[in-house]
Amino acid sequence: MKIVQQSIQVIARETVGPEGEQAAFALACRRAQSNARKMAGTLGVRLLDCVDLEQESAAGQVCARARYAISPYRQWWLDVQFLIRSGRQSIHYVRKEVSTLLFRYRYASIKTAQPAPKSARRVLVAGHFSIPGGGGTFGDVQAQEVACQWLEEAGYHYDIASNGEDGVVGPALDAVDASLYDTLLFVCGPWYPERPIPAMLLEKFAHCRRIGLNLTVKEAGTAGFDFLIARDNPVELRADLAFARQMDSLPVVGVLLVDRQLAYGSRQRHAYVRQVFEDYIDSGLIVPVYLDTIIHGNQFGLKTSQAFESLLRKVDVLITNRLHGLVLGIKNDVPVVAVDAIEGGGKVTAQAAAMNWPVLLPVEELDVDRLHGAVTSCLGQRRKATLKAAQAGARGSILRTKKEFLDILRKQ
């Protein structure tokens, strides 16, 4: 296993105070060393000597720029630590790595294609969205869509190679007949021509005009392509193509679920509510933001009510089967689709009535179409007036509760 010797650089800044510049520099050096220790710890290595230290001063500040040697580390050990920290996601990452390895061996067995006929004028568009386990991103796909639009404007026909994982429709890369194409276009992302899959891809399409577009490469030159328009390399920088892809907005919908309420016994229908919510999210009609009102062990890392409500205010609509989801949504000017998961109605139905909130779906009537219709109604022009009326009703109810409570306290 290869052992890599590394160093780490840290930069710390301090404002020059009454004690002077040297005192501020000493503070910056101590903070730099503390940050370096923490950084080395996260890498699973030991911090060794400071091998370089520079002092810079400007605009009332002192900067300590320090480089430390660290003990050698093994990449496989970093990968193991990453898998341990990722918990349930470990299976996903292992599957990704295995699928990439299997693709490498399968793709290596495919014979190199012969030159395409001169009449061929077809482009195969590929990217990280084409390689199983390659980890295509939304930005990769948007850059590909921009490139395909340009191909259409230039009068080219094209196919897009797909890994079947990243939402791109097209043939599998290892099922493509390379002889049908006269151009290979690899779009977006980092590009390392010395690695097995990029090297094989260049070889399989050696008969083609090979173009790299919107790529990050570490050296100047064409990186194995016949033509390269780099996103960034040592000699040029260009804006990423994803910037040119215009996307329509979708409603951002908060999703707040409780999975059981034992007090209701056999009247509970929470599993059905969750399934309908998940089917609706899978439709792609909304952007879900998952929320949780549980304090201890909050599954989304929210620590306080202030944090919860600050995030809640960012959504366009909230869908929930929790009473406090309904209450806190209306309180924060967020229209709520309240779903009562209890057959015959429970506390969510009662609270909607107490607040005069009209958007309530009993579980007996719940399906994806009704849920989408309710979300759409909450996005309409009348939602502000309806929210204000519900808030006014709630405030009036709270004042009555307060008066009754204080009356009780005054009694002997």
Secondary structure, DSSP 8 states (H G I E B T S, - for coil): ---EEEEEEEEEEEE--TT-HHHHHHHHHHHHHHHHHHHHHHHT--EEEEEEEEEEEETTEEEEEEEEEEEEE-HHHHHHHHHHHTGGGHHHHHHHHHHHHHHHHHHHTS-------TT--EEEEE-GGGSTT----HHHHHHHHHHHHHHHHTT-EEEE-B-SSSS--S-BGGG--GGG-SEEEEEEEE--TTSHHHHHHHHHTTTSEEEEEEEE-SSSS-TTSSEEEEEEETTEE---GGGG-------EEEEE-----GGGGGGB-HHHHHHHHHHHHHTTSSEEEEE----TT-TT---SHHHHHHHHTT-SEEEES-HHHHHHHHHTT--EEEEE-BTT--HHHHHHHHTT---EEEGGG--HHHHHHHHHHHTSTTHHHHHHHHHHHHHHHHHHHHHHHHHHHH--
